[in-house]
Amino acid sequence: MQHIKTLGRVGRKIGSGRTLNAALKLKILRIVENNPSLSCRQIAARLGNVVFDETIRLYLKNQDFLWKKRSRIPNLSEKDKRERVKFAESHMEIELSLYFSQTNAHLI
């Protein structure tokens, strides 16, 4: 016991998991360069699930890769924005006082 305290731990703890070798690191980087929109889970699947997606995520984070969650709804184009404004302006001309007086007549 005294011997362990003086020397400390040397190397990786046995059973603490598999580390990425140089070949896997190179494969991960090539996959990301070819298709940067893939998730870490998809990258792991392309590698045959020999490493966990969390291991890939940590490796890419250590390599200073940045990511953000992908938006499910695409941004509006300028054409869509113009059509929305046109629609809103055309419906602003409706006589709201007439609408509210007819719909709330039963409350009076």
Buried (B, 14 or more C-beta within 10 A) or exposed (E): EEEEEEEEEEEEEEEEEEEBEEEBBEBBBEBBEEEEEBEBBBBBEEBEEEBBBEBBBEBBEEEEEEEEEEEEEEEEEEEEEEEEEEEEEEEEEEEEEEEEEEEEEEEE
